[in-house]
Amino acid sequence: MRVKDLPEISKLSTPEKILLVEDLWDSISADEASIPVPDSHRAELDERHKRYESNQVLSCLLMTSERELKRENDLYLSFST
């Protein structure tokens, strides 16, 4: 079934269409066990969870933040002297 098969949908306002999509999504997610998850998605989630558990994500964020702060500090010092 496509939107063109239901002409009433084209008459809805954008907010009404959004509510319709939300209702459709809720009805789909209510039965999420029937939605197959590809093995590649499961493998990616497992890998991300392992990285999270080993704090690699946090370490990466901290290193990025540290670099950003250093760069901003260097920039500030270059203008203040």
N, C-alpha and C positions, 0 to 999 in steps of 0.2 A: 504494500500500500504506500502510496506517495501523497504528498500534500496536494498535488493537482487532482487527485482522486476525491478529495474532500473540499469542495469549493467554499464551505463555511469557514474554513481556516483562514483563507485570504481576506475574509471580512473582519477578522479579529484585529484589535489594536495590538501594538507591540507588547505592552504589559500583559495583555490577555494571552498572547502567544507564549510569553515567557512562563506564565502560570501553567499553561497547558504542557509545556516541555517539562517543567518541574514535576507535574503530576505523572507524566509518562515515565520520567526517570525514577520517581518513587515506586511506581508499579514494577519497573524492571528490577530495581535494586532489592525489592522485597523478596525476590526469588533468585538471589545472586548465586545460589548453589547450581542453578541450571545454566549459568554462563561459564563456559569453559575458559580457563586461564592457560595460555600457551606455556609450554615448558621454558621457553626463553624468558618470559616475564618472571616466572618463579625463580629462575636462576639469577636474574638481575636483582630481584628483591632479596634473595639470600645473600648475594655478594654485598649489597648495600647494608644489609643488617650486620654482616660480619665486620665491615669497615666501621659502622657506627659503634658496635660493641668494642672494637679495639681502639676507639677514640681517634682514628685517622681523620675522620671528618672534622672533629673538633680541632685537632692539631693543624689541619689545613686551614681552617678558618682563623685560628690564632696567628699562624704565620702570615696569612694574607693581611690580617688586621695590623700586625706589627709592621709589615712593610709599608702599608698605607700611612700609619702614624709617623713612621720615620720619614717618609717622603713629604708629608705635610709639615713636619717639624723642620726638615731641611729647607723647604720652601719658605717657611716663616722666618727662619734664621737668615736666609739670603736677603730677604726684604728688610729685616730689622737692623742690619749692619750697614 
